[in-house]
Amino acid sequence: MMRDFITGIIGIAMVVTFLGIMVWWVKALPLIVIIVCVLSLLIYDWIKTLRYGVSGPGR
């Protein structure tokens, strides 16, 4: 579980950094909405994986 937590934090930080730079350059509202939706799904899946494991319920 600790491995999933640390790698998740590192991966999410890298994705947020990359997408943040892209939003800073492009500044288009549809892109911002898509990025917010994708990041929320990413964090939701990460929390679900931390809670139930990789082969938890619904997988």
N, C-alpha and C positions, 0 to 999 in steps of 0.2 A: 504494500500500500504506500509506503513512503517513497518507493521508486516512482510510482505513478504520480504522486504529488509533486515531487521535485521536477521530473521531466515535463509534467503538465505546466508548471509555473514557467519553466524556461521556454517551452514551446509557445505558450500563450503570449509571453512577453515579446518573443521574436516576431510573431504574427502581428501583434498590436503595433510594434515599432514599424514594421514594413507597411502595414495598411495606413498607419498614421501619417507616414511620409507621403504615401500616395494621395491621401485625402488633402494634405496640406498643399500639394501641387495642383491637383485637379479641381477641387472645390465645387463639385457638382452634387446637387441635392439627391438625385437618384442613387448615385454611388455611395453617398453617406448612409442612406437608408439601407442599402444592400449590405454594407459593411457592418452596420449595427446589428442587423438581423443575423448575419453569419457569425459574428462574435458572440451574440447571445446563445445561439445554438451550440457553438463550440464550448462555451462555459457550462451550459446545461449538460452536455454529454460528458464533460470532464468531471463534474460533480456527481453525475449518475455512476460513472465508472469508479470514482473513489468510494461511493457508498455501497455499490453492489458487486464490484469486481468486473473483470473483463467479460466473463461469461455469466453475468447475473440475469435476473428476470427480464424477459423481453428481448433477449439476444439469441 
